[in-house]
Amino acid sequence: MAVLRFLSGCATALWRENTGSPTSVRRFQRRRLGRLLAHAAAQVPFYRDLYGGRVPSPDEIGSLPAVTKAALMARFDDTIAGGRLKLADVVAFGRDKRVVGQQLHGDVIVSVTSGTTGQVGYFVCDRPSFEELRGTLFARVLKNKLLNPFDVLRFGPWRPYRIGFVTATGGHFVTYNLSLHTPLVARLAYEGRAFSILTPMPQMCRELEAYKPHFVHGYPTFMEALAHEQLQDRLNVTPEVISLGSEPFTATAKQALAAAFPRTLVVESYGTTECVSLASQCRHGKLHINEDVCVLESVDATGKPVPDGTLGVKVLLTNLVNRLQPIIRYELGDQVVIGPPDCACRSPFRTVRVLGRTDDTFFLLGPDGRYHAHTPIPFETLFLDVEGLMQYQLVHEAQNRLRVYFTRDPRADAAALRAKIEAVFRHYLEQNTLTGSVEVAFEAVEEIPRDPNTKKIRQIVSRVPMPTNADELSGPWRIKGLGNG
Ligand SMILES: [Zn+2]
């Protein structure tokens, strides 16, 4: 069943992109949205209440109320179709490291995220829907390869296409889930392996070299670090494709990847835990929205869609596939500009430009007298498992002085929470040989302050400028000399 849904998701996604027109895509999307709204209004108490007991028409989407992660989490049980799941069971499963890669009740994929708001969220998707989303992602990222029969036939059970996911592992994270739940038949043609971003860099390089991936997916900041390893001959891999997600792809990262992997196709994707893949980049560098599986709306402060080509205050996501926990007009932490489909690649899908996340990389002075780059996502993962933590902010206040602000779930024990946060940091510092050279202060607060400009909570903030003397930087980020020759 799962494999059929994966293969049909993949095939229809390829077919729709190659034969569809903007009008037919719109029609398909509208039909799907209509069915989703009818389902949510009838089967899901949260939406039944939100819509006052009536079934909204798909044409009304722009005026329906938006929902937040906090609102969904506060009434989690009511967000599940037919009351099939309880939050307590999902949280217990989501926290259990031993069942990572398994499904709750045999057919529910659980994904945990702290996303851009610092609040931990639990999202569930039925296995068939997850497979359709995965199939779509697969088709969109690998379309050029899948449409070339010679390229496809190079791979098979005798030579699987190797995909390396450089990601946060060891928990129920959506990218890690993608690397784990590979359907059996798909495994004949491709294999996925996850590489933990908490692995020390020299070991990561050895493991990647041994695996020889054809395809690598990772966070831009981390792939930038790997690009520098490659440039300095500490890493030697030649993937055909590198795909990037979860963070903005900065100009310096682009430069580093182009220099380190000149023959590799580098593509960005825009994904979230709540819908797997929202948009994928084409050969011409544009991110096209996967409008057959989701609706993205760029809206103003009142939740009304803004005209194409203008920057909205926030972006709302509707997942057209997941029926178990419908996600309708859900606020993502990003700001985007949505544009018409017209692109040289002839995709029927509209485009999106993500301004998105603004987390910083820390440059910490190590005992070797050099500055080492510490990217945001490994820090974020430290906070994910901390029971009783509501929100956090990590600030690099002064060179090698960090401060953790955190808020507590009122039901959690304050002392135990502080001890847990201290312990995960102690472990991180130990692993990175920074014990003794980095000071961390922990401060329980009532509320995490919002950024005065964006009004968002920035989670990983550096007030320390990047070191200017490239000679003092360790391998990664010795970017200065790159562009100049
Ligand atoms: Zn395009």
Residues whose N, C-alpha, C, O or C-beta is under 5 A from the ligand:
A	BS01	ZN	C282 H284 K286 C343 C345 S347
